[in-house]
Amino acid sequence: MHRPRLPPLSALRAFEAAARLASFKAAAEELLVTPTAISHQIKQLEAHMSLRVLDRTPRAVTLTPRGKALYEATAAGFGEIERVVTRLLAETAPTTVTLTSTIAFLSHWLVPRMDALRQTIPNIDLRLHASNKVEELRSGGIETAIRYGRGPFAGTASMQLCSDAMTPVCSPSLGLSQLGDLRRVTLIHIDGRSRPAPKPDWNRWCEQAGITDLDTSAGPRFPDSMLAVQAAIAGQGVVIASRVLVADALATGLLEAPFTQSLAGDAYHFACALGLEQRTDIAALRMWFQNCFSAAEPDPAHRLP
């Protein structure tokens, strides 16, 4: 048996709007057509069904008894379609996630990878919050963070991504190859660094490397690692930097690590507000960071205590 042929969908849509609004003019405005077009659609529907569904007078549009039954069905059908379409669009629409981290991490590591992140997780609209202080994570505010430290971090759900090493780096133009070469170059210092502890400064690095005749007090001082690394790239001296933060500059040859000795750093962690760790978009973001860091663990072979 063949299923009875339904009236044209456009005619049913015009009928539902006209019946709901009790006006051809209002239905036309809603559907972006003319009142004449609505009238033609209603006539087509009635001809198709061989029955009258609307009574039209100069003042009003009212449902016939049979039209009332048809309206109840079309209103329920179009309403359910609208609910499903709304849900499907919500599932595929980009969700906004705010992530905080240090200026240095965002500048050196994340910003160069933003295009890759968008291609991998196109349904996340990632908002970056740059701050060198630890921000509170909460739902509806700053939800996620890349934090540097030993963890765990109170009030968050966190996962360690990668351990770090602190190593001297400089421009290849300086031509360093032996520890003694440090005597002829400028040492760059970072004063604003709070992690790791103890501080990875030149005094500690030289003590562990066995260098006793180097003036570690001389050289320019910068308030954060971002400026210090830029100075090193410009050939202005040697700086002890996070191996993770300078990974791209090392890979492209802007910087080199001329010595095998390095100091142990802390670790980079992905953190989110408690209760958000299972949210689909945040879980996808965590997985993306985890995949990026999985092959970037610094070699601990020559790491100093």
C-alpha positions as CSV (number, residue, x, y, z in Angstrom):
1,M,0.0,0.0,0.0
2,H,1.2,3.5,-0.8
3,R,1.3,6.1,1.9
4,P,-1.2,8.9,1.1
5,R,0.6,11.8,-0.5
6,L,1.1,14.8,1.8
7,P,0.2,18.3,0.8
8,P,3.1,20.5,-0.3
9,L,5.3,21.5,2.6
10,S,5.2,25.1,1.6
11,A,1.4,25.1,1.7
12,L,1.4,23.4,5.2
13,R,3.9,26.0,6.4
14,A,1.7,28.9,5.1
15,F,-1.4,27.3,6.7
16,E,0.3,26.8,10.1
17,A,1.5,30.5,10.2
18,A,-1.8,31.9,9.1
19,A,-3.8,29.8,11.6
20,R,-1.4,30.6,14.4
21,L,-1.4,34.3,13.7
22,A,-5.0,34.5,12.5
23,S,-3.8,36.8,9.7
24,F,-2.6,36.4,6.2
25,K,-0.7,39.6,6.5
26,A,1.2,38.6,9.7
27,A,1.9,35.2,8.2
28,A,3.3,36.8,5.1
29,E,5.6,39.0,7.2
30,E,6.9,36.0,9.2
31,L,7.6,33.9,6.1
32,L,8.9,36.9,4.0
33,V,6.4,36.5,1.3
34,T,3.3,38.5,0.2
35,P,-0.2,38.1,1.6
36,T,-1.3,37.0,-1.9
37,A,1.3,34.2,-1.8
38,I,-0.1,33.0,1.5
39,S,-3.6,33.0,0.0
40,H,-2.5,31.0,-3.0
41,Q,-0.8,28.4,-0.7
42,I,-4.0,28.0,1.4
43,K,-6.0,27.5,-1.8
44,Q,-3.5,24.9,-3.0
45,L,-3.8,23.1,0.3
46,E,-7.6,23.1,0.3
47,A,-7.7,21.9,-3.4
48,H,-5.2,19.1,-2.5
49,M,-7.3,17.9,0.4
50,S,-10.7,18.7,-1.1
51,L,-11.9,20.4,2.1
52,R,-11.9,23.8,3.6
53,V,-9.5,24.5,6.4
54,L,-9.8,28.3,7.0
55,D,-12.8,30.7,7.0
56,R,-11.7,34.1,5.7
57,T,-13.6,37.3,6.4
58,P,-12.4,40.9,5.9
59,R,-11.7,41.1,9.7
60,A,-10.3,37.7,10.6
61,V,-9.1,34.2,9.7
62,T,-10.6,31.4,11.7
63,L,-10.1,27.6,11.6
64,T,-12.8,25.2,10.4
65,P,-13.3,22.1,12.6
66,R,-11.2,20.1,10.2
67,G,-8.7,22.9,9.9
68,K,-8.3,22.8,13.7
69,A,-7.3,19.2,13.6
70,L,-4.8,19.9,10.8
71,Y,-3.4,22.9,12.7
72,E,-2.8,20.9,15.8
73,A,-0.8,18.4,13.8
74,T,1.2,20.9,11.8
75,A,1.9,23.0,14.9
76,A,3.2,20.0,16.7
77,G,5.2,18.8,13.7
78,F,6.9,22.2,12.9
79,G,7.5,22.7,16.6
80,E,9.3,19.4,17.0
81,I,11.4,20.1,13.8
82,E,12.4,23.5,15.2
83,R,13.4,22.0,18.5
84,V,15.6,19.3,16.8
85,V,17.2,21.9,14.5
86,T,17.9,24.2,17.4
87,R,19.6,21.3,19.3
88,L,21.6,20.2,16.3
89,L,22.9,23.7,15.6
90,A,23.8,24.1,19.3
91,E,25.8,20.9,19.2
92,T,27.8,22.1,16.2
93,A,28.1,25.8,17.0
94,P,31.5,27.0,18.4
95,T,31.7,27.1,22.2
96,T,33.7,29.8,24.0
97,V,36.5,28.7,26.3
98,T,38.8,31.2,28.1
99,L,42.4,30.1,28.8
100,T,44.9,31.9,30.9
101,S,48.6,31.6,31.0
102,T,51.8,33.7,31.2
103,I,52.6,36.2,28.6
104,A,55.7,34.3,27.7
105,F,53.9,31.0,27.2
106,L,51.1,32.5,25.1
107,S,53.6,34.5,23.0
108,H,56.3,31.9,22.4
109,W,54.4,28.6,22.4
110,L,50.6,28.9,22.0
111,V,50.1,31.8,19.5
112,P,52.3,30.1,16.8
113,R,50.1,27.0,17.1
114,M,46.7,28.7,17.1
115,D,46.0,27.9,13.5
116,A,46.7,24.2,14.1
117,L,44.4,24.3,17.2
118,R,41.6,25.8,15.1
119,Q,41.9,23.2,12.5
120,T,42.0,20.3,15.0
121,I,39.1,21.7,17.2
122,P,37.1,24.0,14.9
123,N,34.1,24.1,17.3
124,I,36.0,25.9,20.1
125,D,36.3,29.7,20.2
126,L,39.4,30.0,22.4
127,R,39.8,33.3,24.2
128,L,43.3,34.0,25.6
129,H,43.9,35.8,28.9
130,A,47.5,36.8,29.4
131,S,48.6,37.2,33.0
132,N,51.8,36.5,35.0
133,K,49.8,36.0,38.1
134,V,47.7,32.9,39.0
135,E,44.1,33.5,38.1
136,E,41.1,31.9,39.8
137,L,39.4,29.4,37.5
138,R,35.6,29.2,37.5
139,S,32.7,28.3,35.3
140,G,31.5,31.3,33.4
141,G,34.8,33.1,33.8
142,I,38.3,31.9,33.1
143,E,37.7,28.2,32.8
144,T,41.1,26.8,31.9
145,A,44.8,27.5,32.3
146,I,48.3,26.4,31.4
147,R,50.2,26.5,34.7
148,Y,53.8,26.1,35.4
149,G,54.8,24.5,38.7
150,R,54.9,21.3,40.6
151,G,51.1,20.9,41.2
152,P,48.6,20.0,42.3
153,F,46.8,23.3,42.1
154,A,44.1,24.0,44.6
155,G,40.6,24.4,43.3
156,T,41.4,22.9,39.9
157,A,41.4,19.6,38.0
158,S,44.9,19.4,36.4
159,M,47.0,17.2,34.3
160,Q,50.8,17.4,33.8
161,L,51.7,17.9,30.2
162,C,55.4,18.1,30.1
163,S,58.4,18.5,32.4
164,D,60.8,21.3,31.7
165,A,64.5,22.1,31.7
166,M,66.2,25.4,32.0
167,T,69.2,25.8,29.6
168,P,71.4,28.6,28.2
169,V,70.4,29.6,24.7
170,C,71.7,32.2,22.4
171,S,71.9,33.3,18.7
172,P,74.1,31.1,16.5
173,S,75.8,34.3,15.5
174,L,77.7,34.3,18.8
175,G,79.5,31.1,17.9
176,L,79.6,29.5,21.3
177,S,80.7,25.9,21.6
178,Q,82.7,25.5,24.9
179,L,82.0,26.7,28.4
180,G,85.0,29.0,28.3
181,D,83.3,31.0,25.5
182,L,80.9,32.4,28.1
183,R,83.7,34.7,29.2
184,R,83.5,36.8,26.0
185,V,79.7,37.2,25.8
186,T,77.1,39.0,27.7
187,L,75.0,37.2,30.3
188,I,71.3,38.1,30.2
189,H,69.3,37.9,33.5
190,I,65.6,37.5,34.2
191,D,64.5,39.2,37.4
192,G,60.7,38.7,37.3
193,R,60.8,34.9,37.2
194,S,59.2,33.2,40.3
195,R,59.3,29.5,39.0
196,P,61.0,27.2,39.2
197,A,62.5,27.3,42.7
198,P,65.3,27.5,43.5
199,K,65.8,30.2,40.8
200,P,67.6,29.1,37.6
201,D,70.0,32.0,37.5
202,W,73.6,32.2,36.3
203,N,75.1,31.7,39.8
204,R,73.4,28.4,40.2
205,W,74.1,27.2,36.7
206,C,77.8,28.1,36.9
207,E,78.1,26.4,40.3
208,Q,76.6,23.2,39.0
209,A,78.6,23.4,35.7
210,G,81.8,23.8,37.6
211,I,82.6,27.4,36.3
212,T,84.2,29.5,39.0
213,D,85.8,32.5,37.2
214,L,82.8,34.0,35.5
215,D,81.3,37.4,36.5
216,T,77.6,36.5,36.9
217,S,76.6,39.9,38.1
218,A,77.2,41.7,34.9
219,G,74.8,42.0,32.0
220,P,71.3,43.4,31.3
221,R,68.3,42.5,33.4
222,F,64.8,41.9,32.1
223,P,61.5,41.8,34.0
224,D,60.2,38.6,32.2
225,S,61.5,35.8,30.0
226,M,59.7,37.1,26.8
227,L,61.9,40.2,26.6
228,A,65.0,38.3,27.6
229,V,64.5,35.6,24.9
230,Q,63.9,38.3,22.3
231,A,67.2,39.9,23.3
232,A,69.0,36.6,22.9
233,I,67.5,36.1,19.5
234,A,68.8,39.5,18.5
235,G,72.3,38.4,19.4
236,Q,72.6,40.5,22.6
237,G,73.8,37.7,24.8
238,V,73.0,34.3,26.4
239,V,70.0,33.7,28.6
240,I,68.9,30.7,30.7
241,A,65.4,29.9,29.4
242,S,62.7,27.3,29.6
243,R,63.4,24.7,27.0
244,V,59.7,24.4,26.2
245,L,59.3,28.1,25.6
246,V,62.2,28.3,23.2
247,A,61.5,25.0,21.4
248,D,60.3,26.7,18.2
249,A,63.2,29.2,18.1
250,L,65.6,26.2,18.5
251,A,63.9,24.2,15.8
252,T,64.1,27.1,13.3
253,G,67.6,28.1,14.1
254,L,66.9,31.5,15.7
255,L,68.5,30.1,18.8
256,E,70.8,27.4,19.7
257,A,71.6,25.6,23.0
258,P,75.4,25.3,22.8
259,F,75.9,23.5,26.1
260,T,74.5,20.1,27.2
261,Q,74.2,21.2,30.9
262,S,70.8,22.4,32.0
263,L,68.9,22.9,35.3
264,A,65.8,21.1,36.2
265,G,62.6,23.1,35.7
266,D,59.1,22.6,36.9
267,A,56.3,21.2,34.7
268,Y,53.6,22.6,32.5
269,H,50.0,21.5,33.4
270,F,46.6,21.9,31.9
271,A,44.2,23.0,34.5
272,C,40.4,23.7,34.6
273,A,37.9,24.7,37.1
274,L,36.6,21.8,39.3
275,G,33.5,20.2,37.7
276,L,34.4,21.2,34.1
277,E,36.9,18.4,33.4
278,Q,34.3,16.2,31.6
279,R,32.9,19.0,29.5
280,T,33.3,18.1,25.9
281,D,35.0,21.2,24.7
282,I,37.4,21.4,27.6
283,A,38.2,17.7,27.3
284,A,39.0,18.2,23.6
285,L,41.3,21.2,24.5
286,R,43.1,19.2,27.1
287,M,43.7,16.3,24.7
288,W,45.0,18.8,22.1
289,F,47.6,20.1,24.5
290,Q,48.5,16.6,25.7
291,N,49.1,15.5,22.1
292,C,51.3,18.6,21.4
293,F,53.4,18.1,24.4
294,S,53.7,14.3,24.3
295,A,56.6,14.4,21.8
296,A,58.3,17.5,23.3
297,E,59.5,16.2,26.7
298,P,63.0,17.7,27.2
299,D,65.9,15.2,27.3
300,P,66.9,14.9,31.0
301,A,70.2,13.2,30.2
302,H,72.4,16.3,31.1
303,R,70.0,18.0,33.5
304,L,71.7,19.4,36.6
305,P,70.1,19.2,40.0
